[in-house]
Amino acid sequence: MDRPAQRRAFFFSALFIWFREPDPAPVNHPGTAGWWQAAAICFASLFFTEWADPGQIALAGLSMKSHAPLASWLGGTLAMATKGALAMTLGLKLRDRLPLRALRAVASASCCILGTLALGGIFFH
């Protein structure tokens, strides 16, 4: 993702989190969506947001240098899965301990901070 799009994404995410009221979660979840549909959505969201990020480019370079594509792929996959598991665990624990209004404020503020840091990158490069 290029830098202007990255900056816009942070600020749009902050606005979306701040102004959109979450829908109340239903008590029971009907089994209308299949396992394959859920897997496809998860795959697509990770694939399109992580495509050609600096970590993947570094991993491709490491794979070419070490001539061990399987080991590089396994290390990259485990790193991404660990990052996702930690983020999910932290989010679930915070959801249980903090009110939704505070979580939305913190999430929106963190997106604004990241967007501001990305804007600051203009002046430091």
VMD Tcl script that draws the C-alpha trace (Angstrom):
set ca {
  {0.00 0.00 0.00}
  {1.45 3.38 -0.95}
  {1.95 6.05 1.70}
  {-0.98 8.37 0.80}
  {-3.37 5.42 0.79}
  {-1.94 4.24 4.10}
  {-2.47 7.65 5.70}
  {-6.02 7.84 4.38}
  {-6.74 4.33 5.64}
  {-5.69 5.23 9.19}
  {-7.82 8.37 9.31}
  {-10.85 6.76 7.64}
  {-10.60 3.86 10.06}
  {-10.54 6.27 12.99}
  {-13.66 8.03 11.70}
  {-15.43 4.76 11.00}
  {-14.68 3.40 14.48}
  {-15.69 6.66 16.18}
  {-18.97 7.37 14.36}
  {-20.37 3.93 13.57}
  {-22.37 2.45 16.42}
  {-21.84 -1.30 16.63}
  {-24.85 -3.47 16.03}
  {-25.99 -5.42 19.06}
  {-24.77 -8.99 18.80}
  {-27.50 -11.61 18.51}
  {-27.64 -14.15 21.30}
  {-27.73 -17.17 19.02}
  {-25.83 -17.41 15.77}
  {-27.67 -19.23 13.00}
  {-25.46 -21.51 10.95}
  {-26.20 -19.84 7.61}
  {-22.60 -19.01 6.74}
  {-20.55 -22.08 6.00}
  {-17.03 -22.89 7.07}
  {-15.66 -22.28 3.57}
  {-17.23 -18.84 3.37}
  {-15.70 -17.82 6.70}
  {-12.30 -19.19 5.65}
  {-12.48 -17.34 2.32}
  {-13.31 -14.04 4.02}
  {-10.45 -14.44 6.50}
  {-8.03 -15.39 3.73}
  {-9.06 -12.49 1.50}
  {-8.85 -9.92 4.29}
  {-5.33 -11.00 5.23}
  {-4.18 -11.53 1.66}
  {-5.24 -8.13 0.38}
  {-4.16 -6.11 3.42}
  {-0.77 -7.77 3.85}
  {0.18 -8.09 0.19}
  {3.65 -6.62 -0.51}
  {4.11 -5.12 2.94}
  {7.72 -4.61 4.13}
  {7.69 -7.88 6.08}
  {6.75 -9.89 3.02}
  {9.34 -8.17 0.87}
  {12.02 -8.86 3.50}
  {10.86 -12.48 3.71}
  {11.10 -12.85 -0.08}
  {14.64 -11.47 0.01}
  {15.59 -13.79 2.86}
  {14.11 -16.73 1.01}
  {16.13 -15.93 -2.10}
  {19.34 -15.39 -0.12}
  {19.05 -18.51 2.04}
  {17.69 -20.79 -0.72}
  {15.27 -22.21 1.86}
  {11.79 -21.17 0.73}
  {9.98 -23.70 2.92}
  {11.74 -22.57 6.10}
  {11.15 -18.90 5.20}
  {7.49 -19.56 4.46}
  {7.03 -21.47 7.72}
  {8.72 -18.72 9.75}
  {6.65 -15.98 8.08}
  {3.42 -17.93 8.51}
  {4.11 -18.65 12.16}
  {4.99 -15.00 12.79}
  {1.75 -13.81 11.18}
  {-0.35 -16.38 13.06}
  {1.30 -15.43 16.35}
  {0.68 -11.73 15.71}
  {-2.98 -12.43 14.94}
  {-3.45 -14.67 17.97}
  {-1.90 -12.09 20.30}
  {-4.04 -9.30 18.87}
  {-7.19 -11.41 19.17}
  {-6.40 -12.45 22.75}
  {-5.64 -8.87 23.78}
  {-8.82 -7.62 22.11}
  {-11.01 -10.21 23.82}
  {-9.47 -9.49 27.23}
  {-9.91 -5.74 26.77}
  {-13.50 -6.25 25.65}
  {-14.23 -8.10 28.88}
  {-12.62 -5.43 31.07}
  {-13.40 -2.08 29.43}
  {-16.68 -0.54 28.31}
  {-17.31 -0.44 24.58}
  {-17.28 3.36 24.52}
  {-13.74 3.44 25.97}
  {-12.55 0.76 23.55}
  {-13.90 2.72 20.60}
  {-12.18 5.89 21.84}
  {-8.85 4.11 22.29}
  {-9.09 2.41 18.88}
  {-9.99 5.67 17.15}
  {-7.19 7.55 18.92}
  {-4.64 4.89 18.02}
  {-5.64 5.09 14.34}
  {-5.24 8.88 14.47}
  {-1.81 8.54 16.09}
  {-0.70 6.04 13.45}
  {-2.03 8.31 10.69}
  {-0.19 11.29 12.17}
  {3.03 9.27 12.38}
  {2.55 8.26 8.74}
  {2.06 11.93 7.85}
  {5.25 12.76 9.73}
  {7.05 10.33 7.47}
  {6.73 12.92 4.71}
  {9.11 15.23 6.52}
  {11.60 12.61 7.65}
  {12.32 10.90 4.30}
}
mol new
graphics top color blue
foreach p $ca { graphics top sphere $p radius 0.5 }
foreach p [lrange $ca 0 end-1] q [lrange $ca 1 end] { graphics top cylinder $p $q radius 0.2 }
display resetview
